[in-house]
């Protein structure tokens, strides 16, 4: 998460950010940022973040895309705040996906 490289003050939201990165990598089948140099990769994470999820993975259901955007928010204040909140959001995403069937 960007805040890890900018401060020594961070919380559980860094883990939720990491979960978002892992989920995005699973959907893409590759790392979300094409950067081999670790210093440049960190600079991109801190300064730019990820492109919009919809640009990286076409055709995602809107509820899932919104969840990933929240998990990957550069600003931790805009990110999913806790595992409990994530569970609530996942339940609503699941419900939205079943309604779309």
C-alpha positions as a Markdown table, in Angstrom:
| # | Residue | x | y | z |
|---|---|---|---|---|
| 1 | Unk | 0.0 | 0.0 | 0.0 |
| 2 | Unk | 1.3 | 3.5 | -0.8 |
| 3 | Unk | 1.2 | 4.6 | 2.8 |
| 4 | Unk | 3.8 | 2.0 | 3.8 |
| 5 | Unk | 6.4 | 3.8 | 1.7 |
| 6 | Unk | 5.4 | 7.3 | 2.9 |
| 7 | Unk | 4.9 | 6.9 | 6.7 |
| 8 | Unk | 5.4 | 4.5 | 9.6 |
| 9 | Unk | 1.7 | 5.1 | 10.5 |
| 10 | Unk | -0.6 | 2.6 | 8.8 |
| 11 | Unk | -3.2 | 0.0 | 9.8 |
| 12 | Unk | -5.1 | -3.1 | 8.7 |
| 13 | Unk | -6.1 | -1.3 | 5.5 |
| 14 | Unk | -2.7 | -2.1 | 4.0 |
| 15 | Unk | -3.7 | -5.8 | 4.2 |
| 16 | Unk | -7.0 | -5.1 | 2.4 |
| 17 | Unk | -5.0 | -3.2 | -0.3 |
| 18 | Unk | -2.8 | -6.3 | -0.7 |
| 19 | Unk | -5.9 | -8.4 | -1.0 |
| 20 | Unk | -7.1 | -6.2 | -3.8 |
| 21 | Unk | -3.8 | -6.4 | -5.6 |
| 22 | Unk | -3.9 | -10.3 | -5.3 |
| 23 | Unk | -7.5 | -10.4 | -6.6 |
| 24 | Unk | -6.6 | -8.1 | -9.5 |
| 25 | Unk | -3.6 | -10.3 | -10.4 |
| 26 | Unk | -5.8 | -13.4 | -10.3 |
| 27 | Unk | -8.3 | -11.8 | -12.7 |
| 28 | Unk | -5.5 | -10.6 | -15.0 |
| 29 | Unk | -3.4 | -13.7 | -14.9 |
| 30 | Unk | -0.3 | -11.4 | -14.4 |
| 31 | Unk | 0.9 | -8.6 | -12.2 |
| 32 | Unk | -1.3 | -5.5 | -12.5 |
| 33 | Unk | 1.6 | -3.2 | -13.2 |
| 34 | Unk | 4.1 | -4.1 | -15.8 |
| 35 | Unk | 7.2 | -2.9 | -14.0 |
| 36 | Unk | 10.3 | -5.1 | -13.4 |
| 37 | Unk | 12.4 | -2.5 | -11.5 |
| 38 | Unk | 11.3 | -2.6 | -7.8 |
| 39 | Unk | 12.2 | 1.1 | -7.3 |
| 40 | Unk | 10.1 | 2.2 | -10.3 |
| 41 | Unk | 7.3 | -0.1 | -9.1 |
| 42 | Unk | 7.2 | 1.5 | -5.7 |
| 43 | Unk | 7.2 | 5.0 | -7.3 |
| 44 | Unk | 4.3 | 4.0 | -9.6 |
| 45 | Unk | 2.3 | 2.6 | -6.6 |
| 46 | Unk | 2.9 | 5.8 | -4.5 |
| 47 | Unk | 2.6 | 8.4 | -7.3 |
| 48 | Unk | 0.1 | 6.9 | -9.7 |
| 49 | Unk | -1.6 | 3.9 | -8.3 |
| 50 | Unk | -3.3 | 1.5 | -10.6 |
| 51 | Unk | -5.2 | 2.3 | -13.8 |
| 52 | Unk | -9.0 | 2.0 | -13.3 |
| 53 | Unk | -10.0 | -1.6 | -12.8 |
| 54 | Unk | -12.4 | -1.4 | -15.8 |
| 55 | Unk | -9.5 | -0.5 | -18.1 |
| 56 | Unk | -7.5 | -3.5 | -16.9 |
| 57 | Unk | -10.3 | -6.1 | -16.8 |
| 58 | Unk | -13.1 | -5.6 | -19.3 |
| 59 | Unk | -16.6 | -6.8 | -18.6 |
| 60 | Unk | -16.5 | -7.1 | -14.8 |
| 61 | Unk | -19.8 | -6.7 | -13.1 |
| 62 | Unk | -20.1 | -3.1 | -11.8 |
| 63 | Unk | -20.4 | -4.2 | -8.1 |
| 64 | Unk | -17.2 | -6.3 | -8.3 |
| 65 | Unk | -15.4 | -3.5 | -10.1 |
| 66 | Unk | -16.4 | -1.0 | -7.4 |
| 67 | Unk | -15.2 | -3.4 | -4.7 |
| 68 | Unk | -11.8 | -3.7 | -6.3 |
| 69 | Unk | -11.6 | 0.0 | -6.8 |
| 70 | Unk | -12.2 | 0.5 | -3.0 |
| 71 | Unk | -9.7 | -2.1 | -2.1 |
| 72 | Unk | -7.1 | -0.5 | -4.3 |
| 73 | Unk | -7.7 | 3.1 | -3.3 |
| 74 | Unk | -4.5 | 5.0 | -2.9 |
| 75 | Unk | -5.9 | 7.0 | 0.0 |
| 76 | Unk | -6.6 | 4.7 | 2.9 |
| 77 | Unk | -9.5 | 6.8 | 4.0 |
| 78 | Unk | -11.3 | 5.8 | 0.7 |
| 79 | Unk | -10.4 | 2.1 | 1.2 |
| 80 | Unk | -12.4 | -0.7 | 2.7 |
| 81 | Unk | -11.7 | -0.1 | 6.4 |
| 82 | Unk | -12.0 | -3.6 | 8.0 |
| 83 | Unk | -12.5 | -7.2 | 7.4 |
| 84 | Unk | -16.0 | -6.9 | 8.8 |
| 85 | Unk | -16.8 | -4.1 | 6.2 |
| 86 | Unk | -15.3 | -6.3 | 3.5 |
| 87 | Unk | -17.6 | -9.2 | 4.4 |
| 88 | Unk | -20.6 | -6.9 | 4.2 |
| 89 | Unk | -19.6 | -5.6 | 0.8 |
| 90 | Unk | -18.8 | -9.1 | -0.5 |
| 91 | Unk | -22.3 | -10.2 | 0.6 |
| 92 | Unk | -23.9 | -7.3 | -1.3 |
| 93 | Unk | -21.7 | -8.0 | -4.4 |
| 94 | Unk | -22.7 | -11.7 | -4.2 |
| 95 | Unk | -26.4 | -10.7 | -4.0 |
| 96 | Unk | -26.0 | -8.3 | -7.0 |
| 97 | Unk | -24.3 | -11.0 | -9.0 |
| 98 | Unk | -27.1 | -13.4 | -8.3 |
| 99 | Unk | -29.7 | -10.8 | -9.3 |
| 100 | Unk | -27.9 | -10.3 | -12.6 |
| 101 | Unk | -28.2 | -14.0 | -13.4 |
